Amino acid sequence: MKHKSQSGFTLIEIMLVVVIIGILMTVVVVKLGGRQEEARITAAQADIRAYSQALDLYELDNGFYPTTEQGLKALETKPTTPPEPLKWKGYLNSPLREDPWGKPYVYKYPGEKRTNGFDLYSFGPDGVEGTEDDVTNWK
């Protein structure tokens, strides 16, 4: 009687490959996990810069910044409450966005941190005002 040799993988070999793939996936997730939060912070910084530039144009055209009550909406829609801008032109190319964590940006005029201008910021990843991870126009 002849025995035919069987070819294939043993259970141990398959388990070893699965373990190696699992380790590689863990490394990739850990490496990219921090990048996602970093990307959100960068996006918030870019939004704050863009809104700050639009607010500066608003002030240049009208002689004053929107009030806290008028808020960032004044860049999108002409305010109808005093002080009403006489030379309002529309200052955004796209609708206002929330910050990358789903919260509205905070706008205050006159500013508490920038007393000669406005404060514009996001509470950042933790969603709590006044912590180190806040993304602001004064840092």
C-alpha positions in Angstrom: 0.0 0.0 0.0 1.2 3.4 -0.9 0.5 6.4 1.3 -0.2 9.6 -0.5 1.4 12.5 1.0 -1.0 15.3 2.0 0.0 18.8 1.3 -1.6 21.8 3.0 -1.2 23.9 6.1 -1.4 22.6 9.6 -3.6 24.3 12.2 -0.5 25.7 13.9 0.7 27.4 10.7 -2.7 28.9 10.1 -2.9 30.1 13.7 0.6 31.7 13.4 -0.5 33.6 10.3 -3.7 34.9 12.0 -1.7 36.0 15.0 0.9 37.9 12.8 -1.9 39.6 10.9 -3.6 40.6 14.2 -0.3 42.1 15.5 0.2 44.0 12.2 -3.4 45.4 12.3 -3.0 46.5 15.9 0.2 48.4 15.0 -1.5 50.1 12.1 -4.6 51.1 14.2 -2.4 52.5 16.9 -0.3 54.4 14.5 -3.3 55.9 12.6 -5.5 56.4 15.7 -3.5 59.4 16.8 -3.5 60.8 13.3 -7.2 61.1 13.2 -7.3 63.4 16.2 -4.4 65.3 14.8 -6.3 65.8 11.6 -9.4 67.1 13.4 -7.2 69.6 15.3 -5.7 70.8 12.0 -9.1 71.1 10.5 -10.4 73.2 13.4 -7.3 75.4 13.1 -7.9 75.9 9.4 -11.6 76.8 10.0 -10.6 79.3 12.7 -8.1 81.0 10.4 -10.7 81.1 7.5 -13.4 82.6 9.8 -11.0 85.0 11.3 -10.0 86.3 7.8 -13.7 86.6 6.9 -14.3 88.6 10.2 -11.5 90.9 9.4 -12.9 91.6 5.9 -16.3 92.2 7.6 -14.7 94.7 9.9 -12.7 96.3 7.0 -15.9 96.8 5.0 -18.2 98.0 7.8 -15.9 99.5 10.5 -16.9 97.0 13.2 -17.0 93.3 13.9 -20.3 91.5 14.4 -21.6 91.4 18.0 -21.5 88.2 20.0 -25.2 88.0 19.5 -25.0 88.3 15.7 -22.2 85.7 15.8 -20.6 84.0 12.9 -23.9 83.9 11.1 -23.2 87.6 10.3 -20.7 86.3 7.8 -23.3 84.2 6.0 -26.5 86.4 6.4 -26.7 90.1 6.7 -27.6 91.0 10.3 -30.9 92.8 10.9 -30.1 93.8 14.5 -28.0 96.8 15.5 -25.4 97.5 14.5 -26.4 96.8 11.0 -23.6 96.7 8.4 -24.1 99.1 5.6 -21.6 97.6 3.2 -22.2 93.9 3.9 -21.1 91.7 1.0 -21.3 88.1 2.2 -18.1 86.7 3.5 -18.3 82.9 3.2 -18.0 80.7 0.1 -19.6 77.8 1.9 -22.0 77.4 4.8 -20.8 77.7 8.4 -19.6 74.4 9.8 -19.5 73.0 13.2 -16.1 72.1 14.6 -14.7 68.6 13.9 -16.2 67.3 17.1 -19.8 68.4 16.2 -20.0 71.5 18.3 -20.4 75.1 17.1 -17.4 77.4 17.2 -17.6 80.0 19.9 -17.3 83.7 18.8 -17.2 86.6 21.3 -16.8 90.3 20.5 -15.4 92.1 22.2 -13.0 89.3 23.1 -12.0 88.3 26.6 -8.6 86.9 25.6 -8.0 89.3 22.7 -9.5 92.5 24.1 -8.6 94.5 21.0 -10.5 92.1 18.8 -12.6 88.9 18.9 -12.2 85.5 20.5 -12.9 82.5 18.2 -12.4 79.0 19.4 -13.5 75.4 19.7 -13.6 73.4 22.9 -11.5 70.8 21.2 -11.6 67.0 21.6 -12.7 66.9 25.3 -15.6 69.4 24.7 -14.7 71.4 27.8 -14.0 75.1 27.7 -10.7 76.4 29.1 -8.6 73.2 28.8 -5.3 72.7 27.1 -6.8 71.0 24.0 -9.0 74.1 23.1 -8.3 75.3 19.5 -8.3 79.1 19.6 -7.3 82.2 17.6 -5.1 83.5 20.4 -2.6 80.7 21.0 
